[in-house]
């Protein structure tokens, strides 16, 4: 059975890449809802739920380099009826948008360098959000420590190559699974990710999460982004020698050949399912360590994680966001795969209902619709944690967004829209507000 075509047909839909929007797109944010008029009735909030905007670092890097820029965007967020933000503060290049004692401060991302009129990006957001009664969840690109695209190579991996250069994620070669390619050599992948098989990497990521919650006690939570193995069309990440040696230790058996996992013709090798369990357990163990460290400092600080709503494809990146009680079937799963489920280690799972189809009737022969994903998440989570439905604003028209927003709020515990630059570029503020009002006025 050839697994490449089976899996990578989903690649574009599954990947939450860095936004391609620029800070100087025209007509950004012209349709912000008007403030309520004096005496105007506000919606009856029968069920007040978290309603969040994701704020990507790269896409909004220059726009949010001033206090005025931050103030303006937060006002639009508030007027749209949102009450929470997911704020990228540990960036894909491995630098910090907070006052870190561990990471360099991020004043350059890609080709953009900014001069800020404030000292602390996260600190200023927390100050202004407190005034506006907006909760802040700090997002970490957990395993991303470098950035390479369009001729730019920057980040902690490049700054400290002697320390991290041997701990990169590596994949099998597209045409020869006996060979490996470092992620820094993979031109299709802009984020340089470290492998979670290394204890040094695990300890480093845990220290960053702990630092955030120590320094910023007013955070609502920490969101773990890119805490997974990478994915690539035609190659499998986690094929480096370090991972294969760790696989051997995990299973207490000899180190496998790469063709024991994926054959030379792209088929399933005899150790493929065991390899998938090994990788998923690495991811789950790291999430477990992060949760323990955060809760020791602040038991009220929530652990959030976003992943694609299409659970059946997440084995490809080592993310089993289900309950340990969910028992899957399929050639890719061992009998013990379910123990890698990490729903019990989260306070909130953000299910990525990133579909261009909103209603099931719009795409009746496929699972890919916002409605389906918002109705089926608990099949896997089984009440282990809360779930927020999330949508990709870039994939939906202003006419679709109210329905998609409504479905998330109706069928899950909260809502997130990805992300600020897309809402601005597509003038989708009013559409977002309309969907929120539809749910809150109905109260069901």
LINZICOR-V181967 format. One record per backbone hydrogen bond with DSSP energy under -0.5 kcal/mol. NH is the residue of the N-H (numbers start at 1). CO is the residue of the C=O. E is the energy in kcal/mol with one decimal. If there is no record, write none. Layout:
BEGIN
[[NH/CO/E] [NH/CO/E]]
END
This chain:
BEGIN
[[3/1/-0.6] [3/266/-1.9] [4/266/-0.6] [6/2/-0.5] [7/3/-2.1] [8/4/-2.6] [9/5/-0.8] [10/7/-2.0] [11/8/-1.2] [14/10/-2.1] [15/11/-1.7] [17/15/-1.0] [25/22/-0.8] [28/25/-0.6] [29/424/-1.8] [30/27/-0.9] [32/29/-0.8] [40/37/-2.5] [45/43/-0.9] [46/44/-1.8] [46/440/-0.8] [49/47/-0.7] [50/413/-0.6] [52/415/-3.3] [53/84/-1.8] [54/417/-2.3] [55/86/-3.3] [56/54/-0.6] [60/56/-0.9] [60/57/-0.5] [61/58/-1.3] [64/60/-2.0] [65/62/-1.6] [70/66/-2.1] [71/67/-3.1] [72/68/-2.3] [73/69/-1.9] [74/70/-2.5] [75/71/-2.0] [76/72/-1.7] [77/73/-2.3] [78/74/-2.4] [79/75/-2.5] [80/76/-1.7] [81/78/-1.6] [82/77/-1.9] [83/51/-2.2] [84/51/-1.4] [85/135/-2.2] [86/53/-2.5] [87/85/-0.6] [87/137/-2.5] [88/55/-2.0] [88/86/-0.6] [89/139/-2.6] [90/139/-1.6] [91/89/-0.6] [91/95/-2.3] [94/91/-1.6] [96/104/-3.1] [97/89/-3.7] [100/98/-1.7] [106/96/-2.8] [107/105/-1.0] [109/112/-2.6] [112/109/-2.2] [114/107/-2.4] [116/114/-0.6] [117/65/-0.9] [122/97/-1.5] [124/120/-2.8] [125/121/-2.1] [126/122/-2.6] [127/123/-2.0] [128/124/-2.5] [129/125/-3.0] [130/126/-1.9] [131/127/-1.3] [132/128/-1.4] [133/129/-0.6] [133/130/-0.7] [134/129/-2.8] [135/83/-2.5] [137/85/-2.6] [138/136/-0.5] [138/221/-2.2] [139/87/-3.0] [140/223/-2.9] [141/90/-2.4] [142/140/-1.7] [142/225/-2.4] [143/226/-1.0] [144/141/-1.0] [145/143/-0.6] [145/192/-3.0] [146/92/-1.6] [147/154/-2.7] [148/190/-2.5] [149/152/-1.4] [152/149/-2.2] [154/147/-2.5] [156/93/-2.0] [157/145/-3.0] [159/155/-2.3] [160/156/-2.6] [161/158/-0.8] [163/160/-1.0] [164/160/-2.3] [165/161/-2.9] [167/164/-2.2] [169/193/-2.7] [171/181/-2.4] [172/236/-1.4] [173/176/-0.9] [173/179/-2.0] [179/176/-2.2] [181/171/-2.6] [183/169/-1.9] [185/182/-1.8] [186/183/-1.0] [187/185/-0.9] [189/186/-1.7] [190/188/-0.6] [192/146/-2.2] [192/190/-0.5] [193/191/-0.7] [194/143/-2.4] [195/167/-2.7] [198/195/-1.2] [202/198/-2.2] [203/199/-2.9] [204/200/-1.8] [205/201/-2.5] [206/202/-2.4] [207/203/-2.0] [208/204/-1.5] [209/205/-2.0] [210/206/-2.5] [211/207/-2.2] [212/208/-2.1] [213/209/-1.8] [214/210/-2.0] [215/211/-2.6] [216/212/-2.0] [219/216/-1.7] [220/136/-2.9] [221/136/-1.0] [222/302/-2.7] [223/138/-2.9] [224/304/-2.6] [225/140/-3.0] [225/223/-0.8] [228/226/-1.1] [229/317/-3.1] [232/235/-0.7] [234/232/-0.6] [235/232/-1.4] [237/230/-0.6] [237/235/-0.5] [238/170/-2.7] [239/170/-2.0] [240/170/-0.6] [244/240/-2.4] [245/241/-2.6] [246/242/-2.0] [247/243/-2.5] [248/244/-2.0] [249/245/-1.8] [250/246/-2.7] [251/247/-2.5] [252/248/-0.9] [253/248/-2.0] [260/257/-1.7] [261/258/-1.3] [262/258/-2.3] [263/267/-2.0] [266/263/-2.2] [268/1/-1.0] [269/261/-2.7] [269/267/-0.5] [271/260/-3.1] [272/269/-1.5] [275/271/-2.2] [276/272/-2.1] [277/273/-2.2] [278/274/-2.4] [279/275/-2.3] [280/276/-2.4] [281/277/-2.5] [282/278/-1.7] [283/279/-1.8] [284/280/-2.6] [285/281/-2.7] [286/282/-1.8] [287/283/-2.2] [288/284/-2.4] [289/285/-2.1] [290/286/-2.4] [291/287/-2.7] [292/288/-2.2] [293/289/-2.3] [294/290/-2.6] [295/291/-2.8] [296/292/-1.6] [297/293/-0.9] [297/294/-0.7] [298/294/-3.0] [301/298/-1.8] [302/220/-2.2] [304/222/-2.8] [304/302/-0.6] [305/348/-1.3] [306/224/-0.7] [307/350/-1.8] [309/352/-2.2] [311/309/-1.8] [313/310/-1.7] [314/311/-1.9] [316/313/-1.5] [317/314/-1.5] [318/314/-0.7] [319/314/-2.0] [320/318/-0.7] [321/319/-0.9] [323/380/-2.9] [326/323/-1.6] [327/325/-0.6] [328/326/-0.7] [333/330/-1.6] [337/334/-1.0] [339/336/-1.6] [340/337/-2.3] [341/338/-1.9] [342/320/-2.0] [343/322/-2.0] [345/342/-1.8] [346/343/-1.5] [347/303/-2.7] [348/303/-2.0] [349/386/-2.6] [350/305/-2.9] [350/348/-0.5] [351/349/-0.8] [351/388/-2.1] [352/307/-2.8] [352/350/-0.6] [353/351/-1.5] [353/390/-1.7] [354/352/-1.8] [355/353/-2.0] [362/359/-1.4] [363/359/-0.6] [363/360/-1.4] [364/361/-0.6] [366/363/-1.8] [369/367/-1.6] [370/357/-1.9] [371/358/-2.9] [373/369/-2.2] [374/370/-2.3] [375/371/-1.1] [375/372/-0.7] [376/372/-1.2] [377/373/-0.9] [379/376/-1.7] [380/377/-1.4] [381/377/-1.9] [382/378/-1.4] [384/381/-1.1] [386/347/-2.0] [388/349/-2.3] [389/414/-1.9] [390/351/-1.9] [391/416/-1.8] [393/391/-0.8] [393/418/-2.6] [394/418/-0.7] [395/392/-1.5] [396/392/-0.5] [396/393/-0.9] [400/397/-1.0] [401/397/-1.9] [402/398/-0.7] [404/400/-2.2] [405/401/-2.9] [406/402/-2.4] [407/403/-2.4] [408/404/-1.9] [409/405/-2.1] [410/406/-2.5] [411/407/-2.2] [412/408/-1.4] [413/387/-3.1] [414/387/-0.5] [415/50/-1.8] [416/389/-1.9] [417/52/-2.1] [418/391/-2.4] [419/417/-0.5] [420/54/-2.4] [422/419/-1.0] [423/419/-1.9] [424/420/-2.5] [425/421/-2.7] [426/422/-2.2] [427/424/-1.1] [428/423/-2.4] [432/428/-1.8] [433/429/-2.5] [434/430/-2.3] [435/431/-1.8] [436/432/-2.0] [437/433/-2.7] [438/434/-2.1] [439/435/-1.6] [440/436/-2.6] [441/437/-2.6] [442/438/-1.3] [443/439/-3.1] [444/439/-0.6]]
END
